[in-house]
Amino acid sequence: MKRLVFTGPREYKFEDIDAPEIQHSEDVLIEVKGIGICGTDMHIFSGNRKVSYPHVAGHECVGIVKKVGSNVKNIKIGDYVTVEPNFSCRKCDYCLGGMGNLCLEKKCIGLDLPGCFSEMIIAPEDYVWKLPESISIEEGVVIETATVALHAINKANIKLEDKILIVGAGSVGLLALQFAKLSGAAVHISDVNKKRLQIARELGADYTYNVNEQTLPSDFDIVIDAAGAPGSIKQTVHLVKNGGRVVFVGIPGKPIELDLMTIIRHEIEILGSVACTNEFSDVISLIDKGKLDAKKIATHKLAFKDLVKGIELMEKQEALKPVVIL
């Protein structure tokens, strides 16, 4: 099989190696048919996210099952599937309490384990999700990102008619926008990219703000930061009402200071949101029923040989979610 290997920051090569063999009876071998490129992959490529080299990135994919281990019960050869990329231990207090995303032994493909920038990948059956044929490859590779957005929305605990601001109209922000609308909220979204704000309007945003040209109001019930930019992070606590809630899902590249005096005096609730817990089945169902638009998120299609070009399109903010078709 062929795979893309990062050999250092902004250095890479394609290499041919033997396809992986199933080592554990619960494992599934998947032939990758589509790959989504994520901001994490972009930061690994640039060297801003530290990894050991050589490194195979990628954690968003769909494919066809080629082999299954002897103890695999619910997945069969020929199934069309996606992979939940964070593998937890399933035994610790976090896992048993439904918080596998916080497991201290968690391993993520594309970060701790070889990723899906590859023609073949192995995953445990428990993390392999069957997809209906109605979901296209382009939609399927958006599923993992959508689970991250839905987890943040679930953390936000939205009430009917809450006034919400989503900071950042990237793929997570635009998916969170749709989930918030399904919750009955009035959704505002901000960004500096006019094309992304136009997509936000097409997806049902009640108000959009180009922060290079407009001043944001400061009376939101909930602010969800999906940008992870230092300036936006610092501003969030000044945009919510007294007793409001801020959810951080965008990951900054370095520690950021927050105005603790404002947080204390106005009893602002601060929440972090990472990865997902039990959101995969809900996301798959919503896309299958046409209630979640993943097609507008997958803005560019490329061949496997052009994968790095997709990363570069993200760096230039020309692409929202590049999709590699194998």
PyMOL commands that set and color helices and strands:
alter all, ss='L'
color gray80, all
select helices_A, chain A and resi 39-46+93-96+100-102+125-127+137-140+143-156+171-182+194-202+230-236+260-265+280-288+304-315
alter helices_A, ss='H'
color red, helices_A
select strands_A, chain A and resi 2-8+11-16+27-36+60-68+80-83+86-87+107-108+120-124+128-130+163-167+186-191+207-210+220-225+240-248+269-272+300-303+322-325
alter strands_A, ss='S'
color yellow, strands_A
deselect
rebuild
show_as cartoon
